[in-house]
Every structure is written in structure tokens, then in C-alpha cells.
Amino acid sequence: MSLLTRKALVFVVLILLTAPNAFAFGGGHNRDGMVIGLTLGHGWNSVQLTDDGGIYRDTGDLSTFTGAFKLGWARSDKLVGFIGISGWTRSFYQYIAPASATNINFLAEIYWFPTGEAFWAKGGIGTGSLDFYVNTAEGPIVFNEGGFTYTVGAGIEFRVTDAMAVGIAYDYTNIDMGDFGDITGASAVNHVLAMSFHWYQP
């Protein structure tokens, strides 16, 4: 288990331990009608693939700003459905070779508030794309491919007004691009720690 994964698990555990009393710091948590969501945070992203020479390549963790915008509908205090877009971009060096990567995801998600209060957990599926370039000693690797994408996460939100909630969140997203051209086993992983903002429209 990587250090990043361990940190993420600790963060989720802290959310779970804090959640039972979190609602005491905010107002009520009535949810009904349209919801606008915005997430702004820091992502640790990585791309893995095997090139046409059979060389396995892993970018390692690419630290960068990550954001998401969502529109949703609250069916009850406990369930909110969202559709949204998220992504990140980064220029970097793979060893000494210049490289760049841009990821965009389109996802449908369900947020579950078990007690109808502050703590939530989510899951979602959709499609993601990765625009990738690296200039290796064996020649450039360039592609723009998409694939099945899934996400899971957890967080806490606190009502600052009757309509607005602010919180903290952890998101994990995985894009499976599979095999294409001379590339095999391509995938991208995104871990995000972020601030979340939800506007509940009555």
C-alpha cells in the first residue's frame, strides 16, 4: 500500500469519526430540489501504461490543482444525484523527458447521507479521457484516449446558510483506457483532497 493510499485511508477514517457530531457545527440539513456543486482541491494523479517496446511506464504522483462542477437533484435528505465534469492538467518531466497530461471526466454520481446530516459517501460511473504526451529515448508516446471511469469518495459538509453548505472531501477516480494502438494496460488514477461547496435550491 502506497504512502498516498495510507494517507487517504486515514483521512476517510477521520471523517467517519467526526461525522456523528458534525451536524452540531452547522444549521439544519434539509435537502429538497436542485443542487449546484463545486469542488476545488489538490490532486495526486498518476498514469500507467506499457509501451510498444514492452516497457512499463508510471508517471508517479503528479501533484496539481483539481476541480469539479456538478448539477444535481436532492430526492430526500439522504440521497442526492449529480451529473458533472471534473479534471486536471499538468506539464512535467518523466525522468529527463518533457511530458504533459490532461484528464477530463464526465460522471453520474449518487451521494448518500446515512443519517440525513453532515456525513456523506458517494459512488459514480461515467467516461473519462486522457490527453498524454511524453518524449522518450525510444520516441514520443502521444495519445488522446477515453475509457470507463468510476469514482468513490467521502466527506462532511456544514451548513453556513439555509441554502449553502461548505465541507471537506476525499475523491478517488480511476480511468481504464485499456489497450489501443501499440499501448497496453493504460489507466489513470486520481486522489483528491478538496473543499466542497453545495448550494441547495428550494
N, C-alpha and C positions, 0 to 999 in steps of 0.2 A: 504494500500500500504506500503510495507516494506521500510526501510531506503535505502537499496541497490537499490531497484527499482527506488526510487526517485532520487538517485544519477545518475543512468544510464540515466534516462529521462533528467536530467539537462545536462549531457554530450552530449547527442544527440542534444538537443536544441542549445548548444554552437557550435556544428559542423554546424548546419543549419545556425546560424547567421554569422559564419565565412566564410562559403563556397563561397558566392558571390565574395569575394575579394581574396580568397585563391590562385587563379592561378597567382596572381601578384608576389608571392614569388618564383615561380619555372619557369622552362622553358616551352616549348610547351607541349601539352598533346596528341600528335599523338599516336594512338593505332591501330596496324595492325599486325596480326600474333600471334605467340606463346608467352605465358606469363608464367613466373615462379613466384609463390607467396610464401612468408614466413611470418608467424605471430608469434610474441613472446610477451607474456604478462602475466598479473596476473589475475587469475580466482577466482571467488567466486562460489563454487559448492555446491549443496545440493542433498540429496537422500531422497525420501519419500516412505513409504510403510506401509501396515497393515499386521502384522504377523499372524501366525496360532492361536494365542490366542486372536485375535481381537484388539491388541494394535497398535495404530498408532505411527509410529516412523519417526522422521525427524532429519537428522544429523545436521541441521542448516548449516550455511555457512562454507564451508571448503576452506580456502584460500590457493592457491597453484599456482605454475608456470603452464602455459598452452601454448601449441604451435600448429601450423598447417603448413602443407606443401601442396601446390596446383600446378597443371598444368592446363593451360587454353589456350584459343584462343580468340583474340580480333576480333570481326566481324566488328567493327566500333569504332569510338572514344567514343561512348556512351554505347556499350554493350560488356561485356567480360564474357565468360562462363568458369567455373572452375570445375574440379573434384579434391578431395583432402582428406586428412586424418588429424584429429585433436584429441587431447585428453589430459588427465591429470591423475595423480595418487597421492594418499595421504594416509598416515597412521595417525591415530588419536585415541582419546578416546571418546566413546559415553557414557557420564556420567563418570563412572569409568571403563567401559569395553573397552578393546582394539579392534580396528576396522581398516579396510582398504577398500579403494575403488579405482578402476582403470577404467577409461572410454576411449573408442576409438570410433571415429565416421568416417564413410565414407560418403561423401556428394557430391552432384552435386549442384552448385550454379550459379546464374546469378548476376553479378554486373552491375548496371545501373548508368551511369554518366549523369545526366539530361542535363547538358549544354556541355558535352564533355570536361569538365575541371577537377577540383580537387575533387569536392564532389562526393561521391557515396553512394548508398544504395543497399542492397543485400537481396536476399532470396534464400533458398535452402532446399532440402529434401534429405533423404538418410536413412541409417541404423546406429544404434549405439549399443554398447554393454557395459555392466557394470559388472565387477567382484567385488563382495561385500562380506565382512565378518564382523560380529560383534558378540562378545561373551556376550550374555545377561544372566541375572539371570535365565531366563526360558530355556536357552540352546542356542547354536550357531545358527546364521542365516547366511547361506552361499549359494550364487548362482552366476552363470555367465549367464546372460540373455541378449538378444538383443531386439530391438524394433524399430518402426518407429521414425524417428528423423527429426526435422525441425529446421531451423536457420534463423534469421533475423539480420540485422546489418546496421551500417552506419559509414562513416569515411571520411577523407580528405587525399589526397596524394600530395606530392610536388616533382617535377622532380629535381633531383640533377645532373643527366647527361641526355643525349638524350635517354638512354635505361633504367635508373634506377629511381624509384620513392620511396620515403620514406614517411610514414604517420602515423596517429593515427586512431584507430578503436575501435568500440564497437560491440561485438557479443553477441547474446543471442541464446542458443541452448537448446532444450527440447527433451528428450528421453522418450517415452512412452512404458514401458515394459508390462504394464497391469497386468493380473493375471496369475500365474503359481504355480504349487505345492500348498503349503499352504499359499502363499503370494498373496495379492490382492493390486491393485492400485499402483504398483511400477512405479516410474518415477525418473528422474534425471534432474536437471536444472543447466545450466552453464552460468554465466555472465562473460565476459572478457573485460578488457581494455588493449589495446595492441599497440605495434609498428608494422606497416605493411611494407613489402618490396616487390616491384613488379619489375621484370626485363622483359622488353618488347623486344622481339627478332624480328628484322625486317625480 
